Amino acid sequence: MPADEPKRTNMRALRFAARDLPELVDLPVPDIADDEVLIAARAVGVCHSDIDLLEGRYIIPFAYPIIPGHEWSGEVVRVGEKVTDFAVGDRVVGECVIGTEHFGFSISGAAAEFFVAKGAWLHHLPDELSWTMGALVEPFSVAYYALTRAGGLDASDTLVVLGAGPVGLAVTAAAVAMGARTLVVEPDERRRGLALQLGAAYAVHPDEVDVLLDELTHGRGADIVVEVSGRPTVMARALELVAFQGRIAYIGIDVGGESAAKLGLIQSKELRITGSIGSPGVWPQTLRFLARSGIDMTPLVTQQFVLNDALSAIEAAHHPGPGDVKAHIRFAATLSVVED
């Protein structure tokens, strides 16, 4: 770090003070325990689940105030005595669900100039991946995990992705890299364009999928359907689009919604259905896959904000405009902190 860079004892952070009350605050740079690492944030993505947290709902208990941020990349600036796998200057990313703890939800996350993580949660960010790509590893890992749970893909498969949000587009990129012929179904024209940019063979409006899929598969249907919208009517639709002995992977989250569905198709088509949440146990493989495949997910970042405009980033994620996919908060390279 530059010799003339001033030492830092305070930092700026985005904090959810209470329900529907995001704020920018000045806080002390946090201390670390022997098994922890202090990290300077580089890029932090804003996810729909962050909005759920702000609005007072999440899948496990939490308490305000809380610093969000579970999609991130950063640089190590201090290392606890018991941490042996990381050193100052390392580029890192980290998992967000570790046992009963949810980083950025039940414990404070990465939406601050400096934040704390345990060394056991971290992974080295490959040199091939930028800071922006690093902050997209978490949503990509969700897609990668769902596809591996569903049994994997190859060039013999026709895959339909229902929904082209961040995870749906990650599914698209992963499926293309695995060799599958990929058809994306999405009402938003700009998101369809992003799907094509990521390699989808086709990207169509929901009204057009039946005719195209019938032509492509000669009436057989999709070998695998990945449902990412989380909308009950679309979740039910997956049963109709999949082929006999096909597979359905449900990623999109819906809690308590209802829709009429032709459940008899599960049995009559001999379907294999998997559901997944998060990305446990696949981060090392995900990072290798991204580094070796050359996938560029950065087109998903349609809006970028500096930390001082983080409230605008929250608003952009809460009320996205047409074609908006992912908002990122960028951080300046301010590394120097008071030494222990």
PADOKE-234548 format. One line per field, with one value per residue: residue number from 1; residue in three letters; y, z, x of N, C-alpha, C in turn. Coordinates in steps of 0.1 Angstrom, whole numbers. Layout:
# PADOKE-234548
resi = (NUM;...)
resn = (ALA;...)
n.c2 = (Y;...)
n.c3 = (Z;...)
n.c1 = (X;...)
ca.c2 = (Y;...)
ca.c3 = (Z;...)
ca.c1 = (X;...)
c.c2 = (Y;...)
c.c3 = (Z;...)
c.c1 = (X;...)
END
This chain:
# PADOKE-234548
resi = (1;2;3;4;5;6;7;8;9;10;11;12;13;14;15;16;17;18;19;20;21;22;23;24;25;26;27;28;29;30;31;32;33;34;35;36;37;38;39;40;41;42;43;44;45;46;47;48;49;50;51;52;53;54;55;56;57;58;59;60;61;62;63;64;65;66;67;68;69;70;71;72;73;74;75;76;77;78;79;80;81;82;83;84;85;86;87;88;89;90;91;92;93;94;95;96;97;98;99;100;101;102;103;104;105;106;107;108;109;110;111;112;113;114;115;116;117;118;119;120;121;122;123;124;125;126;127;128;129;130;131;132;133;134;135;136;137;138;139;140;141;142;143;144;145;146;147;148;149;150;151;152;153;154;155;156;157;158;159;160;161;162;163;164;165;166;167;168;169;170;171;172;173;174;175;176;177;178;179;180;181;182;183;184;185;186;187;188;189;190;191;192;193;194;195;196;197;198;199;200;201;202;203;204;205;206;207;208;209;210;211;212;213;214;215;216;217;218;219;220;221;222;223;224;225;226;227;228;229;230;231;232;233;234;235;236;237;238;239;240;241;242;243;244;245;246;247;248;249;250;251;252;253;254;255;256;257;258;259;260;261;262;263;264;265;266;267;268;269;270;271;272;273;274;275;276;277;278;279;280;281;282;283;284;285;286;287;288;289;290;291;292;293;294;295;296;297;298;299;300;301;302;303;304;305;306;307;308;309;310;311;312;313;314;315;316;317;318;319;320;321;322;323;324;325;326;327;328;329;330;331;332;333;334;335;336;337;338;339;340)
resn = (MET;PRO;ALA;ASP;GLU;PRO;LYS;ARG;THR;ASN;MET;ARG;ALA;LEU;ARG;PHE;ALA;ALA;ARG;ASP;LEU;PRO;GLU;LEU;VAL;ASP;LEU;PRO;VAL;PRO;ASP;ILE;ALA;ASP;ASP;GLU;VAL;LEU;ILE;ALA;ALA;ARG;ALA;VAL;GLY;VAL;CYS;HIS;SER;ASP;ILE;ASP;LEU;LEU;GLU;GLY;ARG;TYR;ILE;ILE;PRO;PHE;ALA;TYR;PRO;ILE;ILE;PRO;GLY;HIS;GLU;TRP;SER;GLY;GLU;VAL;VAL;ARG;VAL;GLY;GLU;LYS;VAL;THR;ASP;PHE;ALA;VAL;GLY;ASP;ARG;VAL;VAL;GLY;GLU;CYS;VAL;ILE;GLY;THR;GLU;HIS;PHE;GLY;PHE;SER;ILE;SER;GLY;ALA;ALA;ALA;GLU;PHE;PHE;VAL;ALA;LYS;GLY;ALA;TRP;LEU;HIS;HIS;LEU;PRO;ASP;GLU;LEU;SER;TRP;THR;MET;GLY;ALA;LEU;VAL;GLU;PRO;PHE;SER;VAL;ALA;TYR;TYR;ALA;LEU;THR;ARG;ALA;GLY;GLY;LEU;ASP;ALA;SER;ASP;THR;LEU;VAL;VAL;LEU;GLY;ALA;GLY;PRO;VAL;GLY;LEU;ALA;VAL;THR;ALA;ALA;ALA;VAL;ALA;MET;GLY;ALA;ARG;THR;LEU;VAL;VAL;GLU;PRO;ASP;GLU;ARG;ARG;ARG;GLY;LEU;ALA;LEU;GLN;LEU;GLY;ALA;ALA;TYR;ALA;VAL;HIS;PRO;ASP;GLU;VAL;ASP;VAL;LEU;LEU;ASP;GLU;LEU;THR;HIS;GLY;ARG;GLY;ALA;ASP;ILE;VAL;VAL;GLU;VAL;SER;GLY;ARG;PRO;THR;VAL;MET;ALA;ARG;ALA;LEU;GLU;LEU;VAL;ALA;PHE;GLN;GLY;ARG;ILE;ALA;TYR;ILE;GLY;ILE;ASP;VAL;GLY;GLY;GLU;SER;ALA;ALA;LYS;LEU;GLY;LEU;ILE;GLN;SER;LYS;GLU;LEU;ARG;ILE;THR;GLY;SER;ILE;GLY;SER;PRO;GLY;VAL;TRP;PRO;GLN;THR;LEU;ARG;PHE;LEU;ALA;ARG;SER;GLY;ILE;ASP;MET;THR;PRO;LEU;VAL;THR;GLN;GLN;PHE;VAL;LEU;ASN;ASP;ALA;LEU;SER;ALA;ILE;GLU;ALA;ALA;HIS;HIS;PRO;GLY;PRO;GLY;ASP;VAL;LYS;ALA;HIS;ILE;ARG;PHE;ALA;ALA;THR;LEU;SER;VAL;VAL;GLU;ASP)
n.c2 = (-12;24;45;69;68;75;61;41;44;45;39;38;25;6;2;-16;-2;-5;-20;-13;9;19;30;52;50;60;40;24;8;-27;-50;-81;-116;-144;-163;-150;-128;-95;-77;-56;-42;-47;-50;-52;-70;-63;-80;-96;-108;-92;-71;-84;-88;-62;-55;-69;-97;-129;-161;-173;-164;-130;-99;-63;-36;-44;-51;-55;-76;-101;-110;-107;-93;-90;-76;-89;-74;-76;-103;-129;-146;-174;-180;-195;-199;-176;-144;-109;-88;-108;-117;-123;-142;-151;-176;-175;-189;-206;-232;-225;-198;-169;-150;-116;-115;-129;-123;-95;-83;-76;-50;-26;-5;-20;-53;-82;-117;-152;-172;-198;-195;-185;-181;-182;-157;-164;-154;-149;-138;-108;-81;-74;-98;-115;-107;-117;-144;-157;-157;-171;-195;-206;-212;-231;-251;-260;-271;-292;-307;-315;-334;-327;-316;-320;-318;-332;-324;-305;-275;-256;-224;-208;-177;-148;-135;-125;-151;-168;-160;-167;-195;-199;-191;-211;-235;-233;-233;-259;-273;-276;-272;-242;-226;-197;-183;-154;-124;-98;-78;-67;-83;-107;-102;-101;-128;-140;-128;-141;-166;-182;-202;-196;-170;-162;-147;-156;-163;-175;-199;-225;-232;-230;-248;-271;-274;-275;-299;-318;-323;-336;-322;-304;-316;-309;-286;-255;-238;-205;-182;-182;-178;-190;-198;-201;-220;-242;-244;-255;-283;-289;-283;-300;-330;-365;-385;-365;-338;-315;-286;-267;-235;-209;-190;-193;-186;-198;-192;-201;-221;-235;-267;-293;-320;-346;-351;-355;-381;-394;-387;-397;-380;-365;-345;-318;-297;-267;-247;-220;-227;-250;-265;-264;-243;-243;-259;-243;-219;-229;-237;-212;-199;-215;-218;-193;-177;-147;-128;-102;-85;-88;-69;-42;-17;5;17;41;38;60;64;43;40;46;24;3;12;9;-19;-26;-15;-23;-10;-14;-41;-39;-57;-64;-46;-31;-22;-2;0;21;18;17;8;9;3;8;-7;-38)
n.c3 = (0;-5;9;19;24;45;77;86;108;110;91;62;58;45;61;74;94;106;99;65;66;53;57;54;73;96;110;134;122;121;147;146;153;163;143;122;93;81;56;28;10;-25;-46;-44;-48;-51;-40;-46;-23;-4;-4;6;32;41;41;62;62;61;56;79;114;122;132;134;140;108;86;52;23;6;-18;-31;-36;-25;-8;12;42;68;89;111;138;137;112;83;55;41;32;37;11;-6;-30;-26;-23;-7;9;17;33;61;80;106;103;83;62;59;65;90;103;100;68;37;28;33;39;51;63;83;81;86;81;72;56;32;-2;-26;-51;-84;-107;-132;-129;-126;-102;-104;-116;-95;-75;-87;-84;-63;-71;-95;-85;-74;-96;-108;-88;-88;-114;-112;-92;-106;-123;-142;-176;-212;-247;-258;-248;-247;-231;-212;-198;-175;-170;-168;-149;-126;-117;-135;-159;-152;-151;-178;-190;-177;-187;-214;-215;-207;-229;-236;-257;-254;-244;-236;-217;-214;-205;-207;-230;-231;-213;-226;-247;-233;-226;-251;-257;-238;-249;-253;-275;-283;-273;-261;-259;-234;-247;-270;-266;-268;-295;-306;-291;-297;-324;-323;-309;-321;-310;-286;-263;-236;-225;-200;-177;-162;-136;-127;-120;-98;-97;-90;-111;-133;-123;-123;-150;-159;-157;-180;-201;-201;-213;-217;-192;-185;-168;-141;-126;-98;-89;-84;-58;-39;-14;0;-21;-45;-72;-99;-110;-133;-118;-123;-144;-134;-127;-150;-170;-159;-144;-132;-105;-90;-62;-52;-30;-24;-25;-14;-8;-34;-42;-47;-71;-87;-89;-103;-126;-137;-141;-159;-181;-192;-191;-192;-171;-166;-182;-168;-148;-147;-136;-117;-86;-65;-30;-15;-28;-22;-12;-34;-50;-36;-40;-68;-70;-57;-71;-100;-133;-168;-182;-163;-144;-125;-97;-87;-60;-59;-46;-34;-36;-8;15;38;73;108;124;143)
n.c1 = (8;4;29;22;-5;-32;-38;-66;-93;-120;-150;-173;-206;-233;-263;-291;-312;-337;-369;-376;-358;-331;-297;-268;-239;-213;-189;-168;-138;-140;-128;-109;-111;-89;-93;-103;-107;-100;-115;-113;-138;-146;-164;-200;-229;-264;-291;-324;-331;-319;-337;-359;-349;-347;-374;-383;-385;-372;-357;-346;-343;-335;-320;-324;-301;-285;-259;-261;-252;-242;-232;-202;-169;-135;-105;-80;-70;-62;-51;-61;-43;-46;-53;-43;-44;-47;-35;-24;-34;-44;-69;-103;-133;-165;-185;-220;-238;-232;-233;-255;-254;-260;-244;-245;-272;-282;-259;-237;-229;-211;-214;-198;-170;-150;-150;-157;-148;-148;-119;-124;-147;-139;-127;-100;-100;-98;-72;-81;-106;-124;-129;-157;-167;-161;-180;-202;-200;-215;-243;-240;-230;-253;-268;-251;-250;-277;-279;-260;-272;-294;-284;-266;-255;-252;-242;-263;-286;-316;-324;-346;-349;-368;-373;-353;-338;-310;-301;-313;-301;-275;-278;-283;-257;-241;-252;-249;-221;-217;-226;-253;-282;-298;-327;-343;-369;-386;-403;-393;-377;-351;-337;-340;-323;-298;-296;-292;-268;-252;-250;-273;-293;-318;-341;-371;-404;-428;-452;-445;-431;-441;-447;-421;-405;-418;-411;-383;-378;-393;-418;-412;-405;-387;-355;-346;-360;-355;-366;-368;-381;-398;-425;-457;-475;-457;-440;-458;-461;-438;-441;-455;-439;-417;-401;-410;-398;-381;-363;-368;-357;-361;-354;-363;-377;-406;-428;-456;-473;-498;-510;-529;-520;-509;-506;-506;-489;-464;-462;-472;-454;-431;-412;-382;-376;-360;-353;-336;-316;-295;-260;-244;-213;-202;-185;-157;-156;-172;-157;-135;-147;-157;-133;-120;-137;-141;-164;-182;-198;-203;-221;-245;-245;-261;-264;-243;-231;-215;-203;-213;-237;-252;-278;-293;-287;-300;-327;-328;-326;-349;-370;-367;-361;-373;-355;-334;-311;-290;-277;-248;-226;-198;-164;-139;-103;-92;-71;-55;-53;-55;-28;-26)
ca.c2 = (0;35;48;81;66;76;49;42;38;46;34;40;13;6;-5;-16;2;-11;-23;-2;20;18;43;52;53;59;31;20;-4;-38;-58;-95;-127;-151;-172;-142;-120;-83;-75;-43;-46;-42;-50;-59;-70;-61;-92;-94;-113;-81;-63;-91;-85;-48;-54;-76;-111;-137;-175;-176;-152;-120;-87;-51;-32;-54;-47;-65;-78;-115;-112;-97;-96;-81;-78;-91;-63;-81;-118;-134;-154;-188;-182;-199;-200;-163;-133;-96;-86;-118;-114;-133;-142;-160;-182;-167;-198;-214;-237;-218;-184;-164;-138;-105;-116;-131;-116;-84;-87;-70;-36;-17;-4;-31;-62;-94;-130;-163;-178;-210;-192;-178;-188;-173;-153;-167;-142;-147;-132;-94;-78;-75;-112;-121;-104;-125;-158;-163;-161;-181;-208;-211;-219;-243;-261;-265;-279;-304;-315;-321;-344;-322;-314;-321;-314;-339;-319;-292;-270;-244;-216;-200;-165;-143;-126;-128;-165;-174;-157;-176;-208;-198;-192;-224;-245;-231;-238;-274;-278;-279;-262;-235;-218;-189;-178;-142;-114;-86;-78;-65;-95;-117;-99;-106;-142;-143;-124;-151;-178;-189;-204;-189;-163;-159;-143;-168;-167;-182;-210;-238;-235;-231;-260;-283;-275;-279;-312;-326;-326;-343;-314;-302;-326;-303;-273;-249;-227;-195;-170;-183;-175;-203;-202;-205;-233;-252;-245;-264;-296;-291;-281;-310;-342;-378;-389;-353;-333;-302;-281;-255;-226;-197;-192;-188;-190;-197;-190;-212;-221;-248;-274;-307;-328;-360;-352;-359;-396;-399;-384;-402;-369;-363;-331;-314;-283;-264;-234;-217;-234;-256;-275;-263;-231;-246;-263;-231;-210;-235;-236;-199;-195;-222;-217;-180;-171;-133;-125;-88;-78;-88;-57;-31;-5;5;29;41;36;71;63;29;40;45;10;-4;15;3;-33;-28;-12;-22;-6;-24;-45;-39;-71;-64;-34;-33;-11;-3;5;26;10;23;-4;11;4;8;-20;-43)
ca.c3 = (0;-6;22;23;26;59;84;87;120;107;77;58;56;43;72;76;108;110;87;55;69;50;60;54;86;99;121;136;115;131;151;142;162;157;132;112;83;78;42;21;-1;-38;-53;-37;-55;-43;-44;-42;-9;5;-2;16;45;44;44;75;61;56;58;92;123;121;140;131;127;101;73;41;14;5;-31;-29;-38;-17;-7;26;48;81;91;124;140;134;98;76;41;34;35;33;-4;-13;-36;-20;-22;4;10;25;42;68;92;110;100;69;61;53;69;104;107;91;56;30;23;41;34;57;70;89;77;91;70;67;47;21;-13;-34;-64;-95;-114;-145;-126;-121;-89;-107;-117;-81;-68;-93;-81;-55;-79;-104;-78;-72;-109;-110;-79;-93;-126;-108;-85;-116;-130;-152;-189;-223;-260;-263;-240;-249;-218;-212;-186;-173;-162;-171;-139;-125;-116;-148;-168;-148;-156;-192;-192;-173;-195;-227;-214;-206;-242;-239;-265;-244;-248;-225;-218;-206;-211;-209;-243;-229;-207;-237;-254;-225;-227;-264;-255;-230;-257;-256;-289;-285;-262;-266;-250;-229;-256;-282;-263;-271;-309;-309;-284;-304;-336;-320;-303;-328;-301;-275;-251;-231;-216;-187;-175;-150;-133;-119;-117;-85;-98;-90;-124;-141;-117;-128;-165;-162;-159;-193;-212;-200;-220;-210;-184;-184;-155;-138;-115;-93;-81;-80;-45;-36;0;3;-33;-50;-86;-104;-117;-137;-111;-129;-153;-127;-128;-164;-177;-151;-142;-120;-101;-78;-57;-45;-24;-21;-32;-5;-12;-48;-45;-54;-85;-94;-92;-114;-138;-142;-145;-171;-192;-198;-191;-188;-166;-163;-187;-159;-140;-156;-128;-107;-77;-54;-17;-11;-35;-20;-11;-48;-54;-29;-47;-81;-69;-51;-82;-113;-146;-178;-186;-153;-139;-112;-93;-79;-53;-61;-35;-38;-31;5;22;50;85;120;127;157)
ca.c1 = (0;13;34;16;-19;-35;-44;-81;-99;-135;-154;-186;-213;-247;-269;-305;-314;-349;-377;-378;-350;-317;-290;-254;-234;-199;-187;-153;-133;-142;-117;-110;-106;-77;-97;-110;-100;-106;-115;-117;-148;-143;-177;-210;-241;-277;-300;-338;-332;-316;-349;-367;-344;-351;-388;-386;-388;-361;-360;-342;-345;-325;-324;-318;-295;-277;-252;-264;-241;-237;-226;-191;-154;-127;-91;-76;-61;-56;-54;-60;-32;-49;-56;-30;-46;-49;-25;-27;-33;-52;-82;-111;-148;-168;-198;-229;-245;-223;-240;-267;-252;-262;-236;-253;-285;-282;-247;-235;-222;-200;-217;-191;-156;-142;-159;-150;-153;-139;-111;-131;-157;-133;-120;-92;-106;-88;-67;-89;-119;-123;-137;-171;-170;-161;-192;-212;-198;-225;-255;-236;-229;-266;-272;-242;-254;-289;-276;-253;-282;-303;-278;-257;-259;-242;-247;-275;-298;-323;-328;-355;-348;-379;-370;-339;-332;-296;-298;-317;-290;-264;-281;-281;-243;-235;-258;-242;-207;-218;-229;-267;-289;-305;-338;-346;-382;-386;-411;-386;-369;-336;-332;-338;-310;-287;-296;-286;-254;-245;-249;-285;-296;-331;-347;-384;-415;-436;-463;-439;-423;-447;-444;-406;-400;-423;-404;-370;-377;-403;-429;-408;-404;-373;-349;-346;-365;-350;-376;-360;-389;-404;-439;-464;-480;-446;-436;-467;-459;-426;-445;-460;-428;-407;-403;-412;-386;-373;-360;-372;-349;-367;-346;-370;-383;-419;-433;-470;-481;-506;-514;-534;-510;-513;-496;-505;-478;-452;-462;-474;-441;-419;-403;-373;-377;-352;-354;-323;-315;-281;-250;-235;-203;-198;-178;-144;-159;-178;-146;-127;-156;-157;-120;-116;-147;-140;-177;-182;-211;-204;-233;-256;-244;-267;-263;-232;-232;-204;-209;-221;-250;-258;-293;-299;-286;-311;-339;-327;-329;-362;-379;-359;-367;-372;-342;-325;-309;-282;-271;-235;-219;-183;-157;-125;-91;-87;-67;-47;-60;-46;-22;-29)
c.c2 = (12;40;61;80;66;63;52;36;38;42;38;27;15;-3;-5;-14;-4;-14;-11;10;17;31;41;57;53;50;29;8;-16;-45;-73;-104;-134;-159;-163;-134;-106;-80;-61;-47;-40;-40;-58;-58;-69;-72;-89;-99;-102;-72;-71;-88;-71;-47;-63;-91;-118;-151;-180;-163;-143;-108;-75;-45;-43;-47;-58;-68;-92;-119;-102;-102;-86;-85;-79;-80;-66;-95;-122;-144;-169;-190;-184;-199;-187;-153;-120;-94;-97;-113;-126;-131;-151;-165;-175;-176;-207;-219;-230;-203;-181;-151;-128;-106;-118;-125;-106;-89;-77;-55;-25;-16;-15;-40;-75;-107;-140;-169;-190;-207;-188;-187;-178;-170;-156;-154;-139;-139;-118;-93;-80;-90;-119;-118;-111;-140;-164;-166;-171;-195;-214;-218;-231;-254;-268;-275;-292;-313;-322;-331;-340;-322;-318;-317;-321;-333;-306;-287;-257;-237;-207;-188;-161;-132;-130;-143;-172;-172;-165;-190;-209;-200;-205;-235;-245;-237;-253;-280;-280;-268;-256;-225;-210;-183;-166;-131;-101;-86;-76;-77;-107;-115;-103;-121;-147;-139;-134;-165;-186;-191;-197;-182;-157;-154;-156;-173;-175;-195;-223;-242;-238;-244;-272;-285;-280;-294;-322;-332;-333;-335;-312;-313;-322;-289;-268;-237;-218;-183;-170;-180;-188;-207;-207;-219;-244;-255;-254;-278;-299;-290;-292;-323;-354;-382;-377;-349;-319;-298;-268;-248;-214;-200;-185;-194;-188;-194;-202;-210;-235;-254;-288;-317;-342;-362;-357;-375;-400;-397;-390;-392;-371;-348;-329;-300;-280;-250;-231;-226;-241;-266;-274;-251;-234;-250;-251;-222;-216;-234;-223;-195;-202;-221;-203;-173;-156;-130;-110;-81;-79;-75;-45;-18;-6;18;29;40;47;71;50;29;39;31;1;-1;9;-12;-35;-25;-11;-18;-17;-28;-45;-53;-70;-51;-38;-20;-13;4;10;18;17;12;-2;12;4;-6;-25;-40)
c.c3 = (0;8;28;25;40;64;86;101;119;93;75;56;53;54;71;91;114;97;78;58;66;53;57;67;86;111;122;127;125;135;146;153;155;145;121;104;82;63;38;10;-14;-47;-45;-45;-46;-49;-39;-27;1;7;7;30;50;48;55;73;55;61;72;101;121;130;134;142;121;89;63;33;14;-8;-32;-34;-30;-15;8;31;61;83;105;126;136;120;90;61;34;40;31;18;-12;-18;-32;-23;-11;3;19;35;48;80;94;107;85;69;53;56;84;111;96;80;50;25;31;36;39;64;74;84;83;79;64;57;33;10;-20;-47;-75;-102;-127;-142;-120;-108;-92;-109;-103;-74;-75;-91;-73;-63;-89;-97;-75;-84;-111;-101;-84;-105;-122;-100;-95;-125;-141;-166;-199;-236;-265;-257;-246;-235;-220;-198;-186;-164;-164;-162;-137;-124;-129;-158;-165;-152;-171;-196;-189;-183;-209;-226;-212;-219;-245;-249;-256;-249;-236;-227;-208;-212;-215;-221;-240;-222;-217;-245;-246;-226;-240;-263;-247;-237;-259;-270;-292;-272;-267;-255;-246;-239;-268;-279;-268;-286;-312;-303;-292;-317;-333;-316;-310;-319;-288;-262;-246;-223;-202;-187;-162;-147;-123;-115;-103;-85;-99;-104;-134;-136;-122;-143;-168;-164;-173;-204;-212;-208;-211;-204;-184;-170;-153;-125;-110;-84;-76;-67;-44;-22;1;-9;-38;-65;-90;-112;-121;-131;-116;-139;-147;-128;-142;-173;-170;-149;-130;-117;-89;-75;-51;-40;-20;-30;-23;-11;-26;-51;-51;-68;-93;-98;-104;-127;-145;-148;-158;-183;-199;-198;-185;-184;-163;-170;-178;-150;-148;-149;-118;-99;-68;-41;-13;-18;-33;-18;-24;-54;-48;-37;-61;-80;-64;-62;-95;-124;-156;-182;-175;-147;-125;-110;-84;-72;-54;-49;-39;-31;-19;14;36;63;96;123;141;166)
c.c1 = (9;17;27;1;-22;-41;-58;-85;-114;-138;-169;-193;-227;-253;-284;-308;-326;-357;-379;-369;-335;-310;-275;-249;-219;-197;-172;-150;-133;-129;-120;-105;-95;-81;-104;-101;-107;-104;-119;-126;-143;-156;-187;-223;-253;-286;-314;-339;-328;-328;-359;-363;-348;-366;-393;-389;-375;-364;-355;-343;-333;-329;-317;-311;-286;-271;-255;-251;-236;-231;-214;-178;-147;-113;-87;-67;-56;-60;-52;-48;-34;-53;-44;-32;-47;-39;-30;-25;-40;-65;-91;-126;-152;-183;-207;-238;-235;-229;-253;-266;-254;-256;-244;-268;-286;-270;-244;-226;-212;-202;-211;-177;-147;-152;-151;-157;-143;-131;-117;-141;-152;-128;-112;-100;-95;-84;-75;-102;-117;-131;-152;-175;-170;-174;-204;-211;-210;-238;-252;-235;-242;-271;-264;-246;-267;-287;-269;-263;-292;-297;-268;-262;-248;-249;-259;-288;-303;-328;-336;-353;-360;-376;-355;-335;-317;-293;-302;-307;-277;-266;-279;-266;-237;-240;-251;-228;-207;-222;-243;-272;-299;-315;-343;-360;-383;-394;-404;-376;-354;-330;-331;-326;-298;-285;-289;-271;-246;-245;-262;-288;-309;-334;-360;-394;-422;-446;-458;-432;-428;-444;-430;-401;-405;-415;-390;-368;-387;-414;-425;-408;-389;-368;-348;-352;-360;-359;-369;-369;-395;-419;-447;-469;-469;-441;-445;-465;-448;-430;-450;-450;-418;-411;-406;-398;-376;-370;-364;-363;-356;-357;-353;-378;-397;-424;-448;-479;-488;-509;-519;-522;-514;-503;-496;-494;-465;-451;-463;-461;-429;-408;-394;-372;-368;-354;-340;-324;-301;-272;-240;-226;-198;-189;-165;-146;-164;-167;-137;-134;-155;-144;-116;-125;-146;-154;-175;-196;-213;-216;-245;-257;-249;-267;-251;-233;-219;-211;-217;-235;-256;-273;-300;-298;-297;-325;-339;-331;-343;-373;-371;-368;-367;-358;-331;-323;-302;-276;-259;-231;-204;-176;-143;-115;-85;-84;-61;-56;-50;-41;-25;-17)
END
